[in-house]
C-alpha cells in the first residue's frame, strides 16, 4: 500500500534499507516479540479528504456530549470540582498558552514568576520547604519520588500500600522495573494500610515507603506510625496526597514526610477525559537538591530588582548524567498556572470551604444511600469525598440504569480489586448540590431487578 502523505519514495526506502544492511522494514522491529505483534494491518478506513476527516472526528467527539450532561458521582482519581471563571480567563492569555519552556530568563520573567508562585503555594499547602515546577501527572510524580529514594538511599526495595491508586502502583512498578528496584505491596485492613504488616515488611533494604491519603477508597490514613517505621529503617517516607484535602487535613510536613506528591487536576483543571493533568512534588530541605525536573528561584538583577531564573536543576541536561536524579525534561507549566490561579482565587478560607463541603456532602450521600436499603457500609473509617458501599446489584448494570436517569454512577471496584464484587466507589465534591444527591437517592430507589 502506498501512503501519499509519506514523502519517501520506494527508491528512497530501498536506499535506506541498504544503508542499514537489512532487507525489509519489518527487520527494524526484530526486538519486539512476535507474540505481541498484531500480525496484520490496522483495521482502518481508506484515506479521507480534509472535509471528510473533520466530519468524522466531529462525529466521534459528539459522543462525549451525552456524558458531559450526566451529573457526576464518580471520582477514582479524577474529580469534578468547580472552577472559578478567572482561571480560564487568565490561562487563556496568549502570553501563557503559547509560551515555551522558559530557558531564557531575561525574556520569560512572567512565566518564571508564575511558576515560582506555584512552587510557593505547593510548599505552603504540603507544609514542606520546597516544590519543583510540576511533574507530568500524579502517578509519574509518585514514581519519580520512588526513583529519588532508590537513587539516594541504601537498599533495593520500595514498599507501597495496596490502598494507593491502582494505576499509580502500576506506574511505580514500571519505573522501578527498569531501575532494578523491587516493589512490595502492603495489604490493607478495613480499608487502610495494615500497620502490622507494614512493620513486618519494611526493613534495612527499604529505600522508600509510599502511602496515599485520602487513599483510593476515599479513607483517611493516619500516617504517624508509618513515618516512624520508615525512618527507623532509614527509608524515605513518601505521601501521595490530595491537595484539596490539605485544606482541612494534617499536612505531609506535619507528619514529618520527606516527600509529598499527588495529582493536581483538582486545582482548577478540567477533567478533559483524562488529561492533560499535572503532578506536584514537594520535599524537605534535605531532599531539595535531589528533586527531579526544574525549580524556579528568586534573585536580584543587576539593578537590584526582583528577578526569577531556573535553578537547582538535577536533570541530565544540566549536570553530569550519572549525577542526574531523573531524565524528566519538562513540566506542566500551563496546568500549574491553572492551579496557581485557582489557589490564589480561593485562598486559605476558600480551599477549606471546598474541602469541608466535599466532606459533608459525601457523608450526607453515604448515609442517604444506605437508608435506601440497597447499600451497606464496607469500611469503618473516616473518609473525605469518596466512600465504598456494597450492594446486591451488579454495579455495571446499576451504572447503566443510572446513566439513563442522567447520572454518572460510582466506580466499579471489581475492575481494580477483583475480590471486591458488587462494591462501588462513590464520589461527592462541593459541586454537587443536596438536590442532586437527593435525586440520585430517588433514582436508586426506583431501580430494581
Rosetta blueprint (number, residue, H / E / L):
1 X L
2 X L
3 X L
4 X L
5 X L
6 X L
7 X L
8 X L
9 X L
10 X H
11 X H
12 X H
13 X H
14 X H
15 X H
16 X H
17 X H
18 X H
19 X H
20 X H
21 X L
22 X L
23 X L
24 X L
25 X H
26 X H
27 X H
28 X H
29 X H
30 X L
31 X L
32 X L
33 X L
34 X H
35 X H
36 X H
37 X L
38 X L
39 X L
40 X L
41 X L
42 X L
43 X L
44 X L
45 X L
46 X L
47 X L
48 X L
49 X L
50 X H
51 X H
52 X H
53 X H
54 X H
55 X H
56 X H
57 X H
58 X H
59 X H
60 X H
61 X H
62 X L
63 X L
64 X H
65 X H
66 X H
67 X H
68 X H
69 X L
70 X L
71 X E
72 X E
73 X L
74 X L
75 X L
76 X L
77 X L
78 X L
79 X L
80 X L
81 X L
82 X L
83 X L
84 X L
85 X H
86 X H
87 X H
88 X H
89 X H
90 X H
91 X H
92 X L
93 X L
94 X H
95 X H
96 X H
97 X H
98 X L
99 X L
100 X L
101 X L
102 X L
103 X L
104 X L
105 X H
106 X H
107 X H
108 X L
109 X H
110 X H
111 X H
112 X H
113 X H
114 X H
115 X H
116 X H
117 X H
118 X H
119 X H
120 X H
121 X H
122 X H
123 X H
124 X H
125 X H
126 X H
127 X L
128 X L
129 X L
130 X E
131 X E
132 X L
133 X L
134 X L
135 X E
136 X L
137 X L
138 X H
139 X H
140 X H
141 X H
142 X H
143 X H
144 X H
145 X H
146 X H
147 X H
148 X H
149 X H
150 X H
151 X H
152 X H
153 X L
154 X L
155 X L
156 X L
157 X E
158 X E
159 X E
160 X E
161 X E
162 X L
163 X L
164 X L
165 X L
166 X H
167 X H
168 X H
169 X H
170 X H
171 X H
172 X H
173 X H
174 X H
175 X H
176 X H
177 X H
178 X L
179 X L
180 X L
181 X L
182 X E
183 X E
184 X E
185 X E
186 X E
187 X L
188 X E
189 X E
190 X L
191 X L
192 X E
193 X E
194 X L
195 X H
196 X H
197 X H
198 X H
199 X H
200 X H
201 X H
202 X L
203 X L
204 X L
205 X L
206 X E
207 X E
208 X E
209 X E
210 X E
211 X E
212 X E
213 X E
214 X L
215 X L
216 X L
217 X L
218 X L
219 X E
220 X L
221 X L
222 X L
223 X L
224 X H
225 X H
226 X H
227 X H
228 X H
229 X H
230 X H
231 X H
232 X H
233 X L
234 X L
235 X L
236 X E
237 X E
238 X E
239 X E
240 X E
241 X E
242 X L
243 X L
244 X L
245 X H
246 X H
247 X H
248 X L
249 X L
250 X L
251 X L
252 X H
253 X H
254 X H
255 X H
256 X L
257 X L
258 X L
259 X E
260 X E
261 X E
262 X E
263 X E
264 X L
265 X L
266 X L
267 X L
268 X L
269 X L
270 X L
271 X L
272 X H
273 X H
274 X H
275 X L
276 X L
277 X L
278 X L
279 X E
280 X E
281 X E
282 X E
283 X E
284 X L
285 X H
286 X H
287 X H
288 X H
289 X H
290 X H
291 X L
292 X L
293 X L
294 X L
295 X E
296 X E
297 X E
298 X E
299 X E
300 X E
301 X L
302 X L
303 X L
304 X L
305 X L
306 X E
307 X E
308 X E
309 X E
310 X E
311 X E
312 X L
313 X L
314 X L
315 X E
316 X L
317 X L
318 X L
319 X L
320 X L
321 X H
322 X H
323 X H
324 X L
325 X L
326 X E
327 X L
328 X L
329 X L
330 X L
331 X L
332 X L
333 X H
334 X H
335 X H
336 X H
337 X H
338 X H
339 X H
340 X H
341 X H
342 X H
343 X H
344 X H
345 X H
346 X H
347 X H
348 X H
349 X H
350 X H
351 X H
352 X H
353 X H
354 X H
355 X H
356 X H
357 X H
358 X H
359 X H
360 X H
361 X H
362 X H
363 X H
364 X H
365 X H
366 X H
367 X H
368 X H
369 X H
370 X H
371 X H
372 X L
373 X L
374 X L
375 X L
376 X E
377 X E
378 X L
379 X L
380 X L
381 X L
382 X L
383 X E
384 X L
385 X L
386 X E
387 X E
388 X E
389 X E
390 X E
391 X L
392 X L
393 X L
394 X L
395 X H
396 X H
397 X H
398 X H
399 X H
400 X H
401 X H
402 X H
403 X H
404 X H
405 X L
406 X L
407 X E
408 X E
409 X L
410 X L
411 X E
412 X E
413 X H
414 X H
415 X H
416 X L
417 X L
418 X L
419 X L
420 X L
421 X L
422 X L
423 X E
424 X E
425 X E
426 X E
427 X E
428 X L
429 X L
430 X L
431 X L
432 X L
433 X L
434 X H
435 X H
436 X H
437 X H
438 X H
439 X H
440 X H
441 X H
442 X H
443 X H
444 X H
445 X H
446 X H
447 X L
448 X L
449 X L
